[in-house]
């Protein structure tokens, strides 16, 4: 299974984008601010662009299994979870169905849908791999 997160709107508070599941648009995303390589403000920086393995693992914070983005240099406990604002993430990827400036909406329904797809995939493919590609792209009419 391949998840592709294309960040395309950047503000001083957040990076919003679109998540594609195996090439098909699935939901919108919100993360902290994307910064140049090598610059990290703890809790306020999006993970670097790259391709990372994803595993469903227990999250003590949410008391359930969440998709964890693994092997991110200088980051730990990166999850995909519920949230609406930049203050709801410390590096994690928030999911929603709609977005505005520094906000996403309907997060719970987007999260439940993605977790359902991942769990279905893993039930059908017990040894299946999940990968997440994070990329900063230039939105039409916007500077990246």
N, C-alpha and C positions, 0 to 999 in steps of 0.2 A: 504494500500500500504506500502510495506517495502523497504526501501533503506538501503543497507549495504555498508559501506565504509571500505575497508580493506587497511590500510596503510602498505606498504611493502618495501619501499625504503626510507631510512632516511639519510639526510645530515645535515650539520651544518646550512643550509639555508632553507630546506624544508622537507616535508614528502609527498611522492607521493603514490598513491594507485589506487585501482579499485573500482568503484561503481557498485553494483549489484542491479537490480530492480526486486523485487519479485523473487530473486534467480538466475536471468540471468544477465550475464555481460552486462553492458550498456555503460560505458565510463570510462575514467581515471580521477584522481583527483590530485590536488596539494593544500597543506595547508602549514602554517608555520611549523617550527620545532616542532616535538612531544617531550615533556619534561616529566621528572618524575612527578608523582602526587605531587601537592603542589608547584611546581616551575612554575612561570609565568613571562615571559618577555613581557610587554604590546605590543601588535601589532605583536609579533614575536613568538607566541606560539600557537600550534594547540589545539583545544578543547580537554578536557579529554575523554578517552575512556568511552563509555556509550551508553545508548539508550535514544533518545530524540524525543519529538513530533515535527512535521514540519507543518507549516501553510503557505499558500500563503498570503503574506502581502505586502503592498505598501512600496517600498524602495525609500526614497527621493534622495538617491545618484544616483540610476539608473532610477528614474522617471517611474517606472513600478512595477508590482507585482513580487516578487521573493520568492522562498522558504526560509523561516526563520526557523532556528534550534532554538528551544525554551528551556528554563529552563536549560541552561548550567551554572553550577556554576562558578561565577566570570567572566562571559562573557556576552556581550549583542550585539544585532544587528548582529548575525551570520547568514550569507546568503550563498546560493549557487549561484554563478554568473560567469560572463565572466572574464577571466584573463589568463595570460600566465606565469608569473614569481612570485617568492616569494614576490616581492615588490608590487604586485597587490592585496595582501591579508593582512588583519590585524587580521586573525583568521578565516576568511571565507573559504569555500570550493570552489575552482575553478574547472571547468569541462573542459575536452578536449577529443579528440579522440586518441591522441598519446602522448607519453611522452619521455623526455630525462632527463638528470641530471639537476635538478632545473628548469624545463620548461615543459609546456604542449602545445600542438598544436591544432588548429581547435576548439578553445573554443566556439566561437559563435554558430557553428553548434551543438555542444554537449549540450549547454545551451538551445537552441531553442527546441531540441528534448526532453530533460527532462521536460521543462516547458509544452510542448505539451502533454506529457504523464500524467503529474500531472493534468493539466487542464481537460483532457479527463476523468480521473478517478473521479475527483470532480464533473464533469457534470453528470456522470452516478451514482455517489454515493454522493449526497449532504452532507450527514452526515459522509462520509468516513473519516477514520483516516489515517494519514501518519506518519510513524515512521522511524527514521534514527538511525542505529547502527554504531558506530565508534569503530574500533578495530585496534590495532597495531599487525601485524602478522609478522612472520619471513619469508622472501622470501628465496627461495631455494638458498643456497650458500651465503646468506647475513646474517649478524648479525642484530638483531632487536634492 
